[in-house]
């Protein structure tokens, strides 16, 4: 599993370098493709990482891997949002045009679906022991609490993360990556057993597509509406 996730990071990095060389004149297309590849990397790696949640000793291994790969994503995906809520924030502050924002959000959700398809194809090969039986799972029911409590948790986590992003803008980038990775790891530890601590609509769709199919209203409220409201709450207040 670790080798697979590392291979995904390396492959995405090579693809991004190739795109920069070939499409250096078409800035808009290059930006959308970069967003698609970056979101694909996060979704594919997180799908694989979820299979290692039960590796002993629990939860030390899972939290260590979460921190390590969050730092790796932060170092390799600089400049990409990888979160529809972040793109909505840029639209709200008029940092990007409306059309570009729509394209980036579409690219993020497309990347989430592609990452899920890639993950299932990889699991069907059975290259790791944890892959056996993973394909037969439907909705893993990540919400281990009521819908209202899950809604509040995802909203709170999104607000805390957004507030930290705003406060950490002046921090040296090489330290900011570790600060955000530590925060995400702490949020996963605090609420991972209740909602999964996702606070990313595209990632939630990639991790739990069957749940959205079976209980679309409740899951869209918790994993799509709540993170967006958390972002806008922080932007409006601060």
JOGI-V249704 format. One record per residue. N is the residue number from 0. OMEGA is omega in radians with two decimals (NA if undefined). BURIAL is 1 if it has 9 or more other C-alpha atoms within 8 Angstrom, else 0. D_LAST is the distance of its C-alpha to the last C-alpha in whole Angstrom. Layout:
n & omega & burial & d_last
N & OMEGA & BURIAL & D_LAST
N & OMEGA & BURIAL & D_LAST
This chain:
n & omega & burial & d_last
0 & 3.12 & 0 & 41
1 & 3.12 & 0 & 39
2 & 3.12 & 0 & 42
3 & 3.14 & 0 & 41
4 & 3.09 & 1 & 37
5 & 3.12 & 0 & 38
6 & 3.10 & 0 & 40
7 & 3.14 & 1 & 37
8 & -3.13 & 1 & 35
9 & -3.12 & 0 & 38
10 & 3.11 & 0 & 39
11 & 3.11 & 1 & 35
12 & 3.11 & 1 & 35
13 & 3.13 & 0 & 39
14 & 3.13 & 0 & 38
15 & 3.10 & 1 & 35
16 & 3.12 & 0 & 37
17 & -3.14 & 0 & 40
18 & 3.13 & 1 & 37
19 & -3.13 & 1 & 36
20 & -3.06 & 0 & 40
21 & -3.01 & 0 & 41
22 & -3.09 & 1 & 38
23 & 3.13 & 1 & 37
24 & -3.12 & 0 & 37
25 & -3.03 & 0 & 36
26 & -3.08 & 0 & 32
27 & 3.12 & 0 & 31
28 & 3.13 & 0 & 33
29 & -3.14 & 1 & 32
30 & -3.14 & 0 & 29
31 & 3.14 & 1 & 29
32 & 3.09 & 1 & 32
33 & 3.12 & 1 & 30
34 & 3.13 & 1 & 27
35 & -3.12 & 1 & 30
36 & -3.13 & 1 & 31
37 & 3.11 & 1 & 28
38 & 3.08 & 1 & 27
39 & -3.13 & 1 & 31
40 & -3.12 & 1 & 31
41 & -3.10 & 1 & 28
42 & -3.12 & 1 & 30
43 & -3.14 & 1 & 33
44 & -3.13 & 1 & 33
45 & 3.04 & 1 & 31
46 & 3.12 & 1 & 34
47 & -3.10 & 1 & 36
48 & -3.13 & 1 & 34
49 & 3.12 & 0 & 34
50 & -3.10 & 1 & 38
51 & -3.09 & 1 & 38
52 & -3.08 & 1 & 36
53 & 3.13 & 0 & 39
54 & 3.12 & 1 & 40
55 & -0.08 & 0 & 42
56 & 3.13 & 0 & 40
57 & -0.12 & 1 & 38
58 & -2.99 & 1 & 35
59 & -3.11 & 0 & 35
60 & -3.11 & 1 & 36
61 & -3.13 & 1 & 34
62 & 3.10 & 1 & 31
63 & 3.11 & 0 & 32
64 & 3.10 & 1 & 33
65 & 3.12 & 1 & 29
66 & -3.09 & 1 & 28
67 & -3.10 & 1 & 30
68 & 3.03 & 0 & 30
69 & 3.05 & 1 & 26
70 & 3.14 & 1 & 27
71 & 3.09 & 0 & 29
72 & -3.13 & 1 & 27
73 & -3.13 & 1 & 25
74 & -3.05 & 0 & 27
75 & -3.06 & 0 & 29
76 & 3.13 & 0 & 27
77 & -3.14 & 0 & 24
78 & 3.13 & 0 & 23
79 & -3.12 & 0 & 23
80 & 3.10 & 0 & 20
81 & -3.10 & 1 & 23
82 & 3.12 & 1 & 20
83 & 3.11 & 1 & 20
84 & 3.09 & 1 & 17
85 & 3.09 & 1 & 16
86 & 3.06 & 1 & 18
87 & 3.09 & 1 & 16
88 & 3.12 & 1 & 13
89 & 3.08 & 1 & 15
90 & -3.14 & 1 & 17
91 & -3.13 & 0 & 14
92 & 3.11 & 0 & 13
93 & 3.09 & 0 & 16
94 & 3.10 & 0 & 17
95 & 3.10 & 0 & 20
96 & -3.10 & 0 & 23
97 & -3.12 & 0 & 23
98 & 3.13 & 0 & 26
99 & 3.10 & 1 & 25
100 & 3.10 & 1 & 22
101 & 3.12 & 0 & 25
102 & -3.14 & 1 & 27
103 & 3.11 & 1 & 25
104 & 3.09 & 1 & 24
105 & 3.12 & 0 & 28
106 & 3.14 & 1 & 29
107 & 3.13 & 1 & 27
108 & 3.05 & 1 & 28
109 & 3.11 & 1 & 32
110 & 3.11 & 1 & 31
111 & 3.12 & 1 & 31
112 & 3.13 & 1 & 34
113 & 3.11 & 1 & 36
114 & 3.11 & 1 & 35
115 & 3.10 & 1 & 36
116 & 3.11 & 0 & 39
117 & -3.13 & 1 & 40
118 & -3.13 & 1 & 39
119 & 3.09 & 1 & 42
120 & 3.13 & 0 & 44
121 & 3.13 & 1 & 44
122 & -3.14 & 1 & 44
123 & 3.11 & 1 & 47
124 & 3.12 & 0 & 49
125 & -3.10 & 1 & 48
126 & 3.11 & 0 & 48
127 & -3.11 & 0 & 46
128 & -3.12 & 0 & 47
129 & -3.12 & 0 & 44
130 & -3.12 & 1 & 44
131 & -3.13 & 1 & 47
132 & -3.12 & 0 & 46
133 & -3.11 & 0 & 43
134 & -3.08 & 1 & 44
135 & -3.12 & 0 & 45
136 & 3.06 & 0 & 42
137 & 3.07 & 0 & 40
138 & -3.14 & 0 & 37
139 & 3.13 & 0 & 36
140 & -3.13 & 0 & 34
141 & 3.14 & 0 & 31
142 & 3.12 & 1 & 30
143 & 3.11 & 0 & 32
144 & -3.14 & 0 & 30
145 & -3.13 & 0 & 30
146 & -3.13 & 1 & 28
147 & 3.11 & 0 & 25
148 & 3.10 & 0 & 25
149 & 3.09 & 1 & 24
150 & -3.13 & 1 & 22
151 & -3.14 & 1 & 20
152 & -3.13 & 1 & 20
153 & 3.09 & 1 & 19
154 & -3.14 & 1 & 16
155 & -3.12 & 1 & 15
156 & 3.11 & 1 & 16
157 & 3.13 & 1 & 14
158 & 3.13 & 1 & 11
159 & -3.13 & 0 & 12
160 & 3.13 & 1 & 13
161 & 3.12 & 1 & 11
162 & 3.10 & 1 & 8
163 & 3.09 & 1 & 12
164 & -3.13 & 1 & 12
165 & -3.12 & 0 & 9
166 & -3.05 & 0 & 10
167 & -3.10 & 0 & 14
168 & -3.10 & 0 & 14
169 & 3.13 & 0 & 16
170 & 3.09 & 0 & 18
171 & -3.07 & 0 & 22
172 & -3.11 & 0 & 22
173 & 3.04 & 0 & 25
174 & -3.12 & 0 & 23
175 & 3.12 & 1 & 20
176 & -3.13 & 1 & 22
177 & 3.10 & 1 & 24
178 & -3.14 & 0 & 20
179 & 3.11 & 1 & 19
180 & 3.10 & 1 & 23
181 & 3.12 & 1 & 23
182 & -3.14 & 1 & 20
183 & 3.12 & 1 & 21
184 & 3.11 & 1 & 24
185 & 3.12 & 0 & 23
186 & 3.08 & 1 & 21
187 & 3.11 & 1 & 25
188 & -3.07 & 1 & 27
189 & -3.03 & 0 & 25
190 & -3.11 & 1 & 25
191 & -3.13 & 1 & 27
192 & -3.14 & 1 & 30
193 & -3.12 & 1 & 28
194 & -3.02 & 1 & 26
195 & 3.14 & 1 & 27
196 & -3.05 & 1 & 23
197 & -3.07 & 1 & 23
198 & 3.07 & 1 & 20
199 & -3.06 & 1 & 21
200 & -3.13 & 1 & 23
201 & 3.13 & 1 & 25
202 & 3.11 & 1 & 26
203 & 3.11 & 1 & 27
204 & -3.13 & 1 & 29
205 & -3.10 & 1 & 31
206 & -2.99 & 1 & 31
207 & -3.10 & 1 & 32
208 & -3.13 & 1 & 34
209 & 3.12 & 0 & 36
210 & 3.10 & 1 & 34
211 & 3.13 & 1 & 32
212 & -3.06 & 0 & 36
213 & -3.08 & 0 & 37
214 & -3.00 & 0 & 34
215 & -3.03 & 1 & 32
216 & -3.09 & 0 & 30
217 & -3.11 & 0 & 29
218 & 3.08 & 1 & 28
219 & 3.09 & 1 & 26
220 & -3.07 & 1 & 24
221 & -2.96 & 1 & 23
222 & 3.09 & 1 & 23
223 & -3.06 & 1 & 22
224 & -3.08 & 1 & 20
225 & 3.11 & 1 & 18
226 & 3.13 & 1 & 17
227 & 3.11 & 1 & 16
228 & 3.09 & 1 & 14
229 & 3.10 & 1 & 12
230 & -3.08 & 1 & 11
231 & 3.10 & 1 & 10
232 & 3.13 & 1 & 8
233 & 3.14 & 1 & 6
234 & -3.11 & 0 & 5
235 & -3.07 & 0 & 6
236 & -3.02 & 0 & 4
237 & NA & 0 & 0
